[in-house]
Amino acid sequence: MAVLKKNELKAMDAAALQKKLEELEAEIFSSMGAIHSTGKPSNPKYRELKRLRATIKQMIASKQKKP
């Protein structure tokens, strides 16, 4: 999965963000398995993926908060 920019995320609705979050978490969990077995992540952008997950969670929360 490519790392998305914030303006691309802002354009998405909550359902699309939730779908991206599920895809992202699956990729992060597969990288975590590789880290535990080999000591290296399978995806070199592991840290960026974790930051993107946090950003998406914040945007979902803010979109649900708005009336």
Legacy VTK file of the C-alpha trace (Angstrom):
# vtk DataFile Version 3.0
C-alpha trace
ASCII
DATASET POLYDATA
POINTS 67 float
0.000 0.000 0.000
1.299 3.423 -0.890
1.631 6.030 1.797
-1.168 8.559 1.346
-0.997 12.309 1.830
-3.211 14.110 4.324
-5.128 16.015 1.662
-6.009 12.691 -0.017
-7.259 11.353 3.314
-9.334 14.473 4.012
-11.154 13.985 0.714
-12.304 10.474 1.724
-15.437 9.752 3.698
-15.440 7.745 6.940
-16.323 4.446 5.244
-13.448 4.720 2.763
-11.078 5.638 5.575
-12.211 2.592 7.541
-11.516 0.358 4.533
-8.024 1.847 4.093
-7.408 1.345 7.813
-8.274 -2.356 7.561
-5.922 -2.805 4.592
-3.174 -0.919 6.381
-3.511 -2.922 9.592
-3.277 -6.178 7.644
-0.026 -4.982 6.086
1.331 -3.822 9.446
0.521 -7.159 11.083
2.286 -9.074 8.318
5.331 -6.840 8.798
5.180 -7.453 12.554
5.328 -11.191 11.932
8.431 -10.719 9.813
10.007 -8.536 12.501
9.445 -11.179 15.160
10.871 -13.967 13.023
13.770 -12.271 11.241
14.363 -9.044 13.127
13.677 -6.943 10.022
10.342 -5.692 8.723
9.173 -7.110 5.396
8.190 -3.584 4.375
10.951 -0.969 4.767
8.312 1.739 5.290
6.993 0.078 8.454
7.338 3.212 10.583
5.539 5.349 7.991
2.710 2.826 7.849
2.274 3.044 11.609
2.128 6.839 11.431
-0.395 6.663 8.609
-2.551 4.329 10.711
-2.559 6.884 13.536
-3.457 9.699 11.132
-6.341 7.716 9.656
-7.675 6.890 13.126
-7.572 10.589 14.054
-9.427 11.580 10.882
-12.100 8.912 11.432
-12.627 10.166 14.980
-12.866 13.786 13.876
-15.338 12.961 11.076
-17.538 11.008 13.489
-17.414 13.868 15.988
-18.753 16.443 13.508
-22.551 16.715 13.338
LINES 1 68
67 0 1 2 3 4 5 6 7 8 9 10 11 12 13 14 15 16 17 18 19 20 21 22 23 24 25 26 27 28 29 30 31 32 33 34 35 36 37 38 39 40 41 42 43 44 45 46 47 48 49 50 51 52 53 54 55 56 57 58 59 60 61 62 63 64 65 66
